[in-house]
Amino acid sequence: MSRSHVPIRHVALIGLGWHARRVYYPWLEEAALQGRVHLSAAVDLHSNSQAVRGYLAQRRVAPDRLLFTEPTQPSAPLPEELLGQLAELRAAGQLDGVIISTEPRAHHRYVMWALENGVHVLLDKPITAPASAASAAEIAQTLWSGFEDIARALAASPARLVVQAQRRMHAGYCFIQRYLEDFIGEYGVPVSFLDVYHADGMWVMPGEWDREHHPYKHGTGKLLHSGYHFVDLCSWLLESSSRARPVPSELEFQVQTFEPKDFLALLDGRYERLFGPEQVPTPVPSVAHYGEMDLTLMGRVLTGEAVQTLVSLQLLQNSFSRRASPAPAADPYKGAGRVRHERMNLQVGPLLNLQVHSYQSYETRDSRTPLPYGPGHLDHFDVHVFRNADAVGGTPFEKLEFGKAAQPHGHNEQARLALLEAFLDGRPSGSELEDHRRTNLWLSRIYQVIHGQRTGAQATGRMPWSGPTARSTHNP
């Protein structure tokens, strides 16, 4: 049996933080009540045991075992006691899949253990992250070497590895990807322009830069937070141009960043006016080497000497937010003012224009949503299709309201759960590890250019379109 058709019934959830509680656990609970999945264990740190037990006390289903471990250096092996507990579950036939939802610096060692032991993996993005980098060059090296380590382990394992990049199963983006495949296959014209914009509305207070949730202090920022999804989206959608001739040969790009020190300067002296003199936050001592907050990338895809595609990627955390207090949020994941604004504009020469518009005015957790469906609504997500109807037929304009169709669960939530179900059912996901090879190469090269800008050594990035290594194949 090929690994793409192996159903998974005994699952361990590794990491039960804010993200896992919102995304994974409610679904696993329902699946367990229906007899579809057996939740064998949950793994977390001893320091989080009280919060984990308190959360589980409110749920209808609890894992068979709670495995708490001590924090160690991310580069160190997993603790022997935890390894023994996981091995017991595996030997007893109680563990054939893991969902890894830890903080990213711990991903590598949990993934390697699972693959070495034939345990299937659903992995949150990013695939790897540095423990604590002294420079963006070190981040770049860690991202790529970590990806290659995992790719080699996967090639030697009977297990699967699926990356939780939900836009690869998002109804709206899947529609766009299929539309492009068909259109480019028929007319042979590649994507000529791609602009992707995503804003988080993540207002970080001056004293919060040392936090553990979405940390900047380890040298990474927006790119390895939500930014991963949009680098991956660009790579995935531009793959359709391979159906045209000539095929892409190279990507050339430039990057600019907006960093924590810039944000501190932006609002310096304004907090008293915003919150009152008694609530002025105290800043951390220094953010000089912290990760990027915003990033803009301008690039071009080349076919030999000709430019095939212009690429624009705008990734922001310093953007419109609903946070209005320096007080720590009870839910730092989705309760600190984060408001999503997402846009895509894609041109296929003079023949076709595909657009995405998705704009919130409330936080995801906020129930005060009197707006009718449309811009500002929590679930707003529309696709606009413009066709040169006289040249290629069809209608000149079509609007598809994917967010409206996804209510009441939400379009991103449905996409995450669709990918989770595909993983557990053993169905193709479209988000296997090798589907993310170019994405991780791009991330690595982007950090190389960031390092070059900071040191004055490099201003432009270039990379072969196909990447530096061939894809691995394995038939268990």
CORCORWO-V242644 format. One record per helix or strand of 3 or more residues. SS is the DSSP state (helix for helix, strand for strand). FROM is the first residue (numbers start at 1). TO is the last residue. Records with the same first field share a line. If there is no record, write none. Layout:
SS->FROM-TO ; FROM-TO
This chain:
helix->3-5 ; 18-33 ; 46-56 ; 80-91 ; 104-116 ; 136-155 ; 166-169 ; 171-187 ; 206-208 ; 222-224 ; 227-243 ; 260-267 ; 271-275 ; 277-279 ; 389-392 ; 402-406 ; 411-425 ; 433-455
strand->10-14 ; 38-45 ; 65-69 ; 97-100 ; 120-124 ; 161-164 ; 193-199 ; 250-259 ; 292-303 ; 306-316 ; 341-348 ; 352-360 ; 382-387 ; 397-401 ; 461-464
